[in-house]
Amino acid sequence: MLVFILPFIIIAILAKVLLPKKKASIKGKHVVIFGGSSGIGKALAILAAKEGAHVTILARNIDKLIEAKNEIKNYCTDEEQIITKVSVDVVNYEAVENNLGEVEEIVGPIYMLVNCAGMAICGEIENFTQQEIKNLVDVNLIGSVYSVKAIVPKFKKRREGIIVLTASQVALMGMYGYSVYSSCKFALRGLAESVYMEVKPYNISVTLALPPDTDTPGFETENKTKPKETRLLSETGGLVKPEEVAKKMLNDALNGTFFSYIGFESFILTTLCVGMSPFQSVFDVIIQSCLLGMLRIVGAFYTIHFNSVIKKCFKEKEAKKNK
Ligand SMILES: NC(=O)c1ccc[n+]([C@@H]2O[C@H](COP(=O)([O-])OP(=O)(O)OC[C@H]3O[C@@H](n4cnc5c(N)ncnc54)[C@H](OP(=O)(O)O)[C@@H]3O)[C@@H](O)[C@H]2O)c1
């Protein structure tokens, strides 16, 4: 089996190395980042500033926005670069649309829109309040739909643009404790794949980021709500720095890559769940086709491991109850 697929894998790797795709540039362009005042979004804003882009960050808390704006400014490479901030709730469509219009007037046409506004609350499904469910769906799903809906007409008119949505690894697989969050992130894949088809003829690209656990203020808050099972299942993956995730996201977005992921586990997961998602080259398809069957077996071992951890926790809980 390996002897049969090895030549295809080697050809695919060589083609990737020898025939690199032309990368877009954001130098002098306007990059807008929802959730740019913290975590992954702020790290991406800093990178964009380093690349010479004009950067607008949007979030709700004005103090955090001011602090982030001052920090991002330090990384500008050109005096002409404009760094702006807008206080807005991404769940308010009119405010999103109006603010994007206003920043375009001040800074110039938007070339890249990144949505990093999001949050996670963990827990078993029965323990969520209705308000928590609504908040999660609003910011993680509705906010993304709104930001995309607001930007697409502008990009279509100019026949260029880059859209980046931030999902998660749990956009590809369900996980104990993530029922509500994971539902929203799964939905982002549907959003990204559908919009990808709609905007491709207009020279607009869509990238769906699938960050692993990342060391951000948002992750710190999420950790406070994690059931023991969720902690045990996710701790093997380690913690990635937001700068690392942002670098990969920006690079993938500028290369027009659909899935942006980091690390070997994410590679396995993304390949396994590739489905009908957009591909960049025929060589990607060769790699995925060669690996899919084998990775299903690897995935099955992960599933067995996850279920055994959950069963162990269940037995512990039952034993405590019966004491
Ligand atoms: N960290 C991880 O481990 C991880 C892993 C996978 C995916 N992700 C995803 O990556 C994205 C960024 O996460 P992060 O960890 O960097 O989070 P973070 O540090 O908490 O930053 C979230 C940002 O979103 C803004 N925001 C939240 N709700 C908003 C709203 N309703 N309207 C406008 N802005 C809003 C926040 O500012 P305000 O609160 O001031 O509005 C902040 O700027 C999220 O979508 C998250 O689900 C994170």
The ligand as a Tripos MOL2 file, in Angstrom:
@<TRIPOS>MOLECULE
LIG
   48    52     1     0     0
SMALL
NO_CHARGES

@<TRIPOS>ATOM
      1 N1         -7.8930   30.6910   22.1750 N.am      1 LIG1
      2 C1         -8.1790   29.4950   21.7230 C.2       1 LIG1
      3 O1         -7.7570   28.4820   22.2690 O.2       1 LIG1
      4 C2         -9.0240   29.3470   20.4810 C.ar      1 LIG1
      5 C3         -9.0270   28.0960   19.8520 C.ar      1 LIG1
      6 C4         -9.8170   27.9350   18.7060 C.ar      1 LIG1
      7 C5        -10.5540   28.9890   18.2250 C.ar      1 LIG1
      8 N2        -10.5370   30.1840   18.8780 N.ar      1 LIG1
      9 C6        -11.3600   31.2570   18.3190 C.3       1 LIG1
     10 O2        -10.5080   32.3310   17.9660 O.3       1 LIG1
     11 C7        -11.2140   33.5670   18.0960 C.3       1 LIG1
     12 C8        -10.3970   34.5100   18.9880 C.3       1 LIG1
     13 O3        -10.2560   33.8970   20.2530 O.3       1 LIG1
     14 P1         -9.2620   34.4570   21.3670 P.3       1 LIG1
     15 O4         -8.9230   33.3030   22.2200 O.co2     1 LIG1
     16 O5         -8.2010   35.2770   20.7430 O.co2     1 LIG1
     17 O6        -10.3020   35.3690   22.1910 O.3       1 LIG1
     18 P2        -10.1020   36.6810   23.0950 P.3       1 LIG1
     19 O7         -8.7140   36.8280   23.5640 O.co2     1 LIG1
     20 O8        -11.1760   36.6120   24.1270 O.co2     1 LIG1
     21 O9        -10.4680   37.8460   22.0680 O.3       1 LIG1
     22 C9        -11.7670   37.9480   21.5760 C.3       1 LIG1
     23 C10       -11.9370   39.2630   20.8750 C.3       1 LIG1
     24 O10       -13.2680   39.3300   20.3400 O.3       1 LIG1
     25 C11       -13.9010   40.5340   20.8000 C.3       1 LIG1
     26 N3        -15.3420   40.2830   20.9140 N.ar      1 LIG1
     27 C12       -15.9600   39.3650   21.6910 C.ar      1 LIG1
     28 N4        -17.2880   39.4650   21.5540 N.ar      1 LIG1
     29 C13       -17.5180   40.4710   20.6530 C.ar      1 LIG1
     30 C14       -18.6770   41.0550   20.1070 C.ar      1 LIG1
     31 N5        -19.9030   40.6410   20.4470 N.pl3     1 LIG1
     32 N6        -18.5390   42.0570   19.2080 N.ar      1 LIG1
     33 C15       -17.3080   42.4890   18.8600 C.ar      1 LIG1
     34 N7        -16.1770   41.9870   19.3460 N.ar      1 LIG1
     35 C16       -16.2730   40.9830   20.2400 C.ar      1 LIG1
     36 C17       -13.2260   40.8080   22.1410 C.3       1 LIG1
     37 O11       -13.3140   42.1700   22.5710 O.3       1 LIG1
     38 P3        -14.5630   42.7030   23.4560 P.3       1 LIG1
     39 O12       -14.8310   41.6660   24.5040 O.co2     1 LIG1
     40 O13       -14.0820   43.9960   24.0010 O.co2     1 LIG1
     41 O14       -15.7050   42.8770   22.5220 O.co2     1 LIG1
     42 C18       -11.7830   40.4710   21.7860 C.3       1 LIG1
     43 O15       -11.2010   41.5170   21.0640 O.3       1 LIG1
     44 C19       -12.5930   33.2030   18.6600 C.3       1 LIG1
     45 O16       -13.4980   33.0880   17.6120 O.3       1 LIG1
     46 C20       -12.3600   31.8350   19.2930 C.3       1 LIG1
     47 O17       -13.5560   31.0860   19.3230 O.3       1 LIG1
     48 C21        -9.7810   30.3940   19.9800 C.ar      1 LIG1
@<TRIPOS>BOND
     1     1     2 1
     2     2     3 2
     3     2     4 1
     4     4     5 ar
     5     4    48 ar
     6     5     6 ar
     7     6     7 ar
     8     7     8 ar
     9     8     9 1
    10     8    48 ar
    11     9    10 1
    12     9    46 1
    13    10    11 1
    14    11    12 1
    15    11    44 1
    16    12    13 1
    17    13    14 1
    18    14    15 2
    19    14    16 1
    20    14    17 1
    21    17    18 1
    22    18    19 2
    23    18    20 1
    24    18    21 1
    25    21    22 1
    26    22    23 1
    27    23    24 1
    28    23    42 1
    29    24    25 1
    30    25    26 1
    31    25    36 1
    32    26    27 ar
    33    26    35 ar
    34    27    28 ar
    35    28    29 ar
    36    29    30 ar
    37    29    35 ar
    38    30    31 1
    39    30    32 ar
    40    32    33 ar
    41    33    34 ar
    42    34    35 ar
    43    36    37 1
    44    36    42 1
    45    37    38 1
    46    38    39 2
    47    38    40 1
    48    38    41 1
    49    42    43 1
    50    44    45 1
    51    44    46 1
    52    46    47 1
@<TRIPOS>SUBSTRUCTURE
     1 LIG1         1 GROUP 0 **** ****
